Amino acid sequence: MMIKVRDLRLVSLALLLSGTVSFQALVPPSTLTLSKEEISSGRKSTSTFRGIQNLNSNRRLCSSLSTSSSSPLSHLLATSQSTQESSSQSLNAQQLDFTCGYLNKHHSDVLTAITETFSRLGEIKSKRNSWSGGSYRIESAKLVDINTHSMELDVTVQERSKEVQVERVTVDLDAMPVIKTRTYGTKNNDKDKYLPPIPRDLNLDPVDEVVRRLCRLCWLVDKPQTTGKLIQLGIQIGQTETGRLKENMYLNQVPHNRYVRKYFYDMAADAALEAVVLCSEGKIPNRMKITSMFPETNPSMDSYRIGTILEMTRAIAIKLVEQNLRVRVCVQGAMGVGIFTGLPKQLNGVSKLLQMMDWQSDQGEENEGMVGTYLNFGSIGAEHVVNAHTKEDGAKVEQDDVFILIAPQSMVGVDSSIIGPLKEMVEAAGDRPVILINPDLTDKVSAQGQQSVRGRQDRIDFANSFKPIWHFQNIYVSGTSYFPILGSIFKPGPRDMWIAHQRRDLANDEGEVYVPILAGEEMPKGDEILNSFDN
């Protein structure tokens, strides 16, 4: 099928960021590296995250029962597990053959750069050429084998006054650049500035494992445009969903189709549940955020629909409640002083709408009795964090396990910053997950020096302590309008890569597809996305 591409002769791109009215450059929010002490701050509550602990205990119990010696399936399960462990490191023969053939044919320059940057030959070249430039050249590299841990290459080397030689080298997929090789990668001499190795406990499919680690190497050798091709390779040979977006979503059409909304709801709910489980295991911090910026959920667009945000919140909350977790959904209350008390326009009436929604919680309905027991509502502040206690009449009150906060944001005015109440609530929640949906924690210009220079860095650091667990954001042409949609930036889950897509129209008006063009461990910048677009 032929694919035609819209005219992408651009000067720059723009992203619609949460809470902004004007276009902004494609620059990700500043990142913050927290120490263990900083991450653990605000986790001093005596309450414990018991809901997921009980869930994990049930899982361990089921696992022990299923693998006990008395079970007739124990031998089969053990055999299956050992087989899976032995084969989990390698691609199958067809995948290996296709991967080697594709990379050797289309990305031989990347393989050569990887060899020079991460192998002993690169260090040898650096030493030889320091005395006489051009005396040692790496002509080419051919991939002969690859698994989830390393790759083997046949490297053609030309040394002055000697015959051409072919040497086989092994490159670790978690390698750091050799010390004396500075041709590629970061120009900073501090090795700690390099992208760190990817964790080994992500439970990825072998194809996804190989692709993700190759993407990291591509960034280190300044070949980021290749990462999108690697994601496409993984989709083709592994039939994986990593980096794949649904075809024919037609997000330019508002209101969106119901199946499109449900598609996003399900992805966000699955990511939230995964993040809560990872938080209970101590693998990610408890401060999280979900950013949904397709047209119906972007407040800076006239297509904004608060009902879509509330429906997504409902899907996430019910997904967590189904796991026996107690969830509190919160919307901030009025802020300000005197006659200037009020709510952000985006949240006006949302608290009432939230409680009027159909939660299917009445007698005889699917979620009978859910509201008021496993699902409760509240506002933002420490007083809305419920810990386990016993009332005066002897009734026991269970603690909240997860907190979902809808679009927390500051307003222009005195005592109108959301940072204070939000920080108190997070500290009161202790180690329990706090999930922000479409937050806007930037300062608003206010009188009497509030939300001004004083304390700004602390507010920025606090805002950056909420890590993205799911993110979808459309890309548009800067300086024109919100249409047409050029692509998207997507993070499928809390420990997944960031992936940028380019939207392409199929020939003969047969539909549209989102094609991966860039992938990495950090949110891509505007110029990186622009350089990766196919004109």
N, C-alpha and C positions, 0 to 999 in steps of 0.2 A: 504494500500500500504506500503510495507516494505521500510525502508530508510537505506541506508548504508552511512557511514561517511568516508571521506578520512582520511588517517593516519595523526593524529594531534599531533604526538610526537614531541614537539617543545622545544626549549630552550628559545626562546623569539619570539615576534612578531615585525612587523615594519609597519609603515604607510608611504605612499608616501605623503610628505608634499609639499605644493605649493612652487615651485622655488628651490627645493633641488635636488641634483644629487645623493647623497648617501642615503643609508637607515638611518633612525633615529628611536630612541626608541619611543614606543607608549606613549608619554607624551604630553598632550594637551598644547597649548600655555598658557603662564601665564595670569592670569585673573586680571582685574583691577576694583576696586569699585570706581566709580566716585561720588563726591558730586553733589548736584544740581547746585552749582556754576560752577563746572568744566564741567558738561554736557551742561549748558547754555552758556559756553564760546564759542565764534565763532558763536553765533546766534544773533548778534547785527545788522544784516542787516535790513534796512528799508523795504526790500521786504518781502512780505508775501506769504505763500504757498496757492495761491488762487485757483489753479486747483482743489485740493481735497476739499477745502472749498465749492466751487461751487457744486461739486459732492455730498457732504454731504447735502447741502441745497436742492438739487433736491430730495435726498432720503427722507429727512424730509417732503418735500412738498408732495411727492407721498404717504408717510405714513399717513399724515393728511387727504389727499383726500380719501384714501381707507378706513379710519376708521371714516369718518364724518357721522353724523346722517342721512344725506340725502341719503347716499348710501344704496341700498337694501341689501348689504352684511354686513352692519355694525354689526347687531346683531349676525350673524354667526361668523364673525371675532372675536367679543368680547368673544363669548362662546368658540371658539377654543383657544383663548389666555388664558382664565382662566383655561380651562382644561389642557392646556400645562403647565401652572405654577404650578397647583396642582400635576401633575404627574411627573414634572421634577426632583423631589427630590428622586425618588424611582426607583428601578429596578422592572420589572414586576415579576410575581410569578415564572415563569419558570427560569428567570435569577437569581433570588434570591435563589431558591432551588439549582440550579446548582453551584452557587458561594459558598454557605455554604457547600455543600457536597464536593466540590473539595478541598477547603481550609482545612476543618476538616480532610479529608483523607490524603492529601499529604503534608500539610504545618502546621501541628499542632504545631511544634516547633516554627514557626514564630508567630503564635497566642499567644503562651505562652510568648514569648519574648516581644511582643507588650503589653500584659497585665502587665507584670512586669515593663516595661519602662514607660508606659503612664497612668496607672490607680492608684487609691488610694491604691490598694493592694501592688503595688510595693513599695510605701513609707512605708506602714506598715511593709512589709518584711524587709526593710532596717533598720528600728528602732528596730524591735524585734531581728534580727540577730546581731545587733551591740553589744548586751550584751551576747548573747549565740548563736554561729553559728549553723545553721540547725534547730533552734527552730520553724521556720516558713517557709514552703515550698509551692510554687505554683506548683502543680503537673501537671495540664493540663488546657487547655482553649478550649472551643467549641463555634464556631460562630453560633449565632441563628438569627441574623438580621443585615442588613447593608443597609445604604442609602448614599447619597452624603455628609452627614454631620457627621455621627457617626456610630459606630458598637456596637452591644450588644453581650456579651460573657458570657457563664456559666463557671465559673472558679472553679476548684477543688483545695481546700486549705487543707493542712495537718499541723496542729499546734501540737506541742509536748504535749503529755498527753491528747489530745482531739481527738474526733472523726473527721473523714473526713467531711468537709463541702463544699457545692456548693453555691457559691455566684454569683449573676448576676451583672456585671459591664458594664458601658458604656464608650467607648473610643472615643473621638473626633478625626476625621480624620485629623484635623489640629493641633493636640496636640503637645506640647513640652514635652520632658522628665521631669518627676517629679524631684524635686530639689535634693533629696538625693539618687537617683538611678544612679549609675555610672557603672553598670555592662555592659551596652550596649552603643552603639553610640560613639560619639567622646570622646576622653580622655582629652580634654581640658575643664577646669572647667568654662570657659566663655560661658554662655548660648547663647550669640550672635553668637557663632561659629556654632551653629546647623543650619541645613537647615531650612530656613524660610518657613512659610506656603505658599501654592500655592494660587495665586490670585483667587478670586471668579468670576471674570468677563470674563472668557475665553469662555463662551457659549459652553461648552462641552456637549456631550451626557451623560446621567446618567452613562452608563457603563464606558465611558472614564474618567468621573469625579472620580468614585470610584477607578478605576484601577490606575490612576495617583497619587491619594493621598495615596493609599496603597503602591505604589512604594516608595514614600518618607518615609513612616514609616519603610519600609524594610531597607532602607539605614541607618536609625537612630538606628536600632537594629542589624546592621552588618550582614544583610542577603541579600546582593545585588543580589546573584544568583537567588533569587526568582522573581526578577522583570521581567526577560524575560518570565517566566511562566505566570506572571500576564498579560503581553501584549498578549500572546497567548490565555489566557482565554478571554480577551476582544474581540479579533478577533472572537473567537468561539461563544460566547453568544450574542455579539452585532452586528456582521457582520460589524464591523467598519474597516476603512481603516488605522487607526492609527497604525503605526508600520509595516504595510504590504508592502512588495516590490514585484514587478512583478516576476512571475516565468519564468524560461527559458530565462533569459536575455543573458546568455552566454557571459559575458564580457571578458572572455579569448580569444574570437574570435575577431580579428581585421582585417578589419574594422567592426564596429558594424552594426547590422541591422538598417534600417531606423526607424522602430517602436520603437526600444530601445532608439535611440537618441531623438525621439519625446517625449517619455515617460519622459525623464529627462528634456527636454525643457519645457514641460507643467508644471511639478512640480515646476521648478525654477521660471517660469513666474507667477504662482499662488501665490507662496510665496512672490515674489516681490510686487505684487499688494496688498496683505494682509498687508505687512509691510508698504507700503506707506499710506494706509488707517489708520493703527494704529498710524503712525507718525503724521498724520493730527489731530488725536484725542488726541495727547499728551501722548499716552500709551507706546511708545518706543522712544528712541533717533533717530535723523535723520542720524546718521552715521551707515551704514550697510555694510555687506559683504556677498557675495555668494561664496562658495567654492565648486567647482566641480572637483573631482579627480578620475573619472573612467578613464580607460586607454587612451581613445582618448583625454581627456582634461588634462592629467597630463604631464607637460612639462619635467619632468625628465625621461620619458619613450620614447623609440624609436617609439612607436605607437602614439605619440602626433600628433594631427591634428588641426591646427589653425582654419580650416573651422568649426569644431564642436563648438569651443568657439564663433566664430562669429555668427553661426546659433542660438546658445542659446541666445546671446545678442540680435539678431534680434527678437526672440520670446518674450523676456522680454520687449523690447522697444515697439513692436506693441501692446502687452497686455496693456501697460500703455497708449499708444496713443488712444486706443479704449475707454478709460475712459475720453477722452477730456483733457488729460494732455500733456503738451509740454515737450518733452524729448530731452536731449542733450547727445549724446554718444561720449565719449572722449578717445583718445589714446595719451599717453605722447609723446612729441617731443624729438628731439635730446638733449643730455646732454653732459657735459664735456667742456674742454677748448682746443682751437686750433686744432691741428691735432688729438687730442684724443677725438674729438666730435663724438658721435655716439648714437646708440639705442641698447637696449638689443636684443640679437638674437631672442628671442621669439616674439618680437614686430616689427621686421624689415618688413616693407611693409604692416603692418596691417592697418594703417590709409588709405592707398590707396585701399586695398581690401575691407575695410568697405564701402567705398563710391561706389565701383563698384558692390556691391552685388545687387541681385534682390530684391528690396523692394516692388515690385508690386505697384509702385507709379506713373507710367506714365499714360497718358491719356487713359481712358477706362479700366484701371486695378482696382483691388480690393481696393487698398489703394491710389487711385488717389489723387495727390496733397499733400500727407503726408510729403514727404521729402522737406525740405525748409520752412515748416510752423510749423507742429507739431513735426517734427523730424529734428534735426540738428546735425552737427558733430563739434568736437572741440578738443583741446588739454587740458593738465592739467596746471592750473594756474588761478589766480584771474581774468585775462583779458578775460578768456573764459566763465565767468559767466555773462549771459545777464539778466539785469533787465528791467522792463517795462519803456519805454521812447518814446519820439517823435523825429524823425529825423528833420533835418533842412528843408526838403521839406514838412514837415507836416505829413509824414507817421508814423503811430503808430507801435511800436515794442513791442510784448508781451514778458513777462519774461519766462525764463525756469522754469519748475516746478520740474523736476527730473533730476538728473545727474547720468549717468552710466559710470563708468571708467573701462576700460578693462586692467586687469593685471598690475597695477602700480607697479614699482619695481626700485630699485637703481642699479647702476653699479659700478664696480671698477674704481676708478679714482677721480680726483679733480673736485669739483662742480658737482658730479654725484649722489647725494642723491635726491630721489624723495620726501622726507619728507617736505622740504621747500615749493616747489610749491603746493604740495597737501594740506598742512596746510593752505596756503593762499587761495586756492580755496574753501576749506570747510568753512573758515571764511566768505568769500564773499558770499557763498550760503546761509548763515543765517540758518533759520530753515527748509530749503527745503531738501528733502532726497538726500543723496549722497550714491550711491550703488557701491561698489567695487566688481569686478568679478575676482576671483583668484588673490588676491593681494599678493605681497611678500615685506613686509615693513621691512625686517631685514636688518641690516647693512652689507655692503660689505667692506672688508679690503681695505683701500685707503691710499695714501701718504699724507704728510703734516698734519697728525693728523685728517683728516676728516673721519667721520663715525667711530670714535674711542671712547675712554672713555668719553671724554667731551660731555655732553648733551645726553648721551646714554639713561639714564632713561627717559628723556623727550620724546625721540623718541619712546621708548617702550610703554610709557603711551599713546601717541598719536595713535600708531598702535592698541593698545588694546581697544581704544575707539570705534572702529568699531565692532559692535556686529553681530554675525552670524544670518542671517534670513533663510538661506537654506544651507545645508551641506551634501555632499555625498563623502565618502572616502573609498577606498578599503583597506583591510588588507591582508598582505602577510607574508610569512615566512622570518624571518630575516637571513641575511647572505647567502641566496641562490640566488633567482631570483625573478622577479615580478610575477611569475606564480608557482603554481596555486594560484588562489584567495581563501583566507580562509574565508572572510566575508566582512563586511562593518561597517562603522559608519555613522549614518544617522540622520539628523535633518530636519523634513519635513516642518517646518514653523517657523516664528519668535518667537512664544510663545509656541512651541511644545517641547516635551522632546527629549533628545538625546537617540538614540536607537542603540545598537550594534547587528549585525546579524552574524550568522554563516552560511556559504554556505554549503549545503549538496546535494549530488548526490542521485537521486532516483534510486531504484533498477532497474536492467535490462536496464540501460541507457535510462530511460524514461524522463529524464530532471533533473533540479536542482531547489532548493528552497532556499530562505534566511529565516532562522528561528531566531526570536528575542531571544536573550540570556541575554540582559542587558539593563536597561532603567533607566534614571535619569535626574535630572534637570541640571546637569553639564556634560561636555564632559568626557566620561570614560577614565581611564588610562589603560596603557598596561597590567599591572599585573591583574587589575580587569577583563579585557576582557579575558585574558588567563585563569584565574581561573573559568570563566563561560563557557568556551568551553567544549563541551561533547567530550570525547576521543573515 
